[in-house]
């Protein structure tokens, strides 16, 4: 159970019964591919996979090329573009399009919330 808590699959206050309630989605949400997409480092889940396999993503100083890598809570804060990658430059054209897409998505979400709609 302590390993599941460390990985972020279970909350810190979880009990043994919570393990039985785990779903496949809980595990899939901890994959590097999913977290890269959720953090906004890629436009799509498919692009996240491509960026990882091509070596553009690192956890801390370590380049990770396995999209199925299970990320712990501590490592999640360290996910970024690899320093050796051309994408480390914020002015890279791909980074510009990702930033524009993320900004547009935030505007749509906040507009929907102001109008009383669910995002």
Secondary structure as a PSIPRED ss2 file (coil, helix, strand):
# PSIPRED VFORMAT (PSIPRED V4.0)

   1 X C   1.000  0.000  0.000
   2 X H   0.000  1.000  0.000
   3 X H   0.000  1.000  0.000
   4 X H   0.000  1.000  0.000
   5 X H   0.000  1.000  0.000
   6 X H   0.000  1.000  0.000
   7 X H   0.000  1.000  0.000
   8 X C   1.000  0.000  0.000
   9 X C   1.000  0.000  0.000
  10 X C   1.000  0.000  0.000
  11 X C   1.000  0.000  0.000
  12 X C   1.000  0.000  0.000
  13 X C   1.000  0.000  0.000
  14 X C   1.000  0.000  0.000
  15 X C   1.000  0.000  0.000
  16 X H   0.000  1.000  0.000
  17 X H   0.000  1.000  0.000
  18 X H   0.000  1.000  0.000
  19 X H   0.000  1.000  0.000
  20 X H   0.000  1.000  0.000
  21 X C   1.000  0.000  0.000
  22 X C   1.000  0.000  0.000
  23 X C   1.000  0.000  0.000
  24 X H   0.000  1.000  0.000
  25 X H   0.000  1.000  0.000
  26 X H   0.000  1.000  0.000
  27 X H   0.000  1.000  0.000
  28 X H   0.000  1.000  0.000
  29 X C   1.000  0.000  0.000
  30 X C   1.000  0.000  0.000
  31 X E   0.000  0.000  1.000
  32 X H   0.000  1.000  0.000
  33 X H   0.000  1.000  0.000
  34 X H   0.000  1.000  0.000
  35 X H   0.000  1.000  0.000
  36 X H   0.000  1.000  0.000
  37 X H   0.000  1.000  0.000
  38 X H   0.000  1.000  0.000
  39 X C   1.000  0.000  0.000
  40 X C   1.000  0.000  0.000
  41 X C   1.000  0.000  0.000
  42 X C   1.000  0.000  0.000
  43 X C   1.000  0.000  0.000
  44 X C   1.000  0.000  0.000
  45 X H   0.000  1.000  0.000
  46 X H   0.000  1.000  0.000
  47 X H   0.000  1.000  0.000
  48 X H   0.000  1.000  0.000
  49 X H   0.000  1.000  0.000
  50 X H   0.000  1.000  0.000
  51 X H   0.000  1.000  0.000
  52 X H   0.000  1.000  0.000
  53 X H   0.000  1.000  0.000
  54 X C   1.000  0.000  0.000
  55 X C   1.000  0.000  0.000
  56 X C   1.000  0.000  0.000
  57 X E   0.000  0.000  1.000
  58 X E   0.000  0.000  1.000
  59 X E   0.000  0.000  1.000
  60 X C   1.000  0.000  0.000
  61 X C   1.000  0.000  0.000
  62 X E   0.000  0.000  1.000
  63 X E   0.000  0.000  1.000
  64 X C   1.000  0.000  0.000
  65 X C   1.000  0.000  0.000
  66 X C   1.000  0.000  0.000
  67 X C   1.000  0.000  0.000
  68 X C   1.000  0.000  0.000
  69 X C   1.000  0.000  0.000
  70 X E   0.000  0.000  1.000
  71 X C   1.000  0.000  0.000
  72 X C   1.000  0.000  0.000
  73 X H   0.000  1.000  0.000
  74 X H   0.000  1.000  0.000
  75 X H   0.000  1.000  0.000
  76 X H   0.000  1.000  0.000
  77 X C   1.000  0.000  0.000
  78 X C   1.000  0.000  0.000
  79 X E   0.000  0.000  1.000
  80 X E   0.000  0.000  1.000
  81 X E   0.000  0.000  1.000
  82 X C   1.000  0.000  0.000
  83 X C   1.000  0.000  0.000
  84 X C   1.000  0.000  0.000
  85 X C   1.000  0.000  0.000
  86 X H   0.000  1.000  0.000
  87 X H   0.000  1.000  0.000
  88 X H   0.000  1.000  0.000
  89 X C   1.000  0.000  0.000
  90 X C   1.000  0.000  0.000
  91 X C   1.000  0.000  0.000
  92 X C   1.000  0.000  0.000
  93 X H   0.000  1.000  0.000
  94 X H   0.000  1.000  0.000
  95 X H   0.000  1.000  0.000
  96 X H   0.000  1.000  0.000
  97 X H   0.000  1.000  0.000
  98 X H   0.000  1.000  0.000
  99 X H   0.000  1.000  0.000
 100 X H   0.000  1.000  0.000
 101 X H   0.000  1.000  0.000
 102 X H   0.000  1.000  0.000
 103 X H   0.000  1.000  0.000
 104 X H   0.000  1.000  0.000
 105 X H   0.000  1.000  0.000
 106 X H   0.000  1.000  0.000
 107 X H   0.000  1.000  0.000
 108 X H   0.000  1.000  0.000
 109 X H   0.000  1.000  0.000
 110 X H   0.000  1.000  0.000
 111 X H   0.000  1.000  0.000
 112 X H   0.000  1.000  0.000
 113 X H   0.000  1.000  0.000
 114 X H   0.000  1.000  0.000
 115 X C   1.000  0.000  0.000
 116 X C   1.000  0.000  0.000
 117 X C   1.000  0.000  0.000
 118 X C   1.000  0.000  0.000
 119 X C   1.000  0.000  0.000
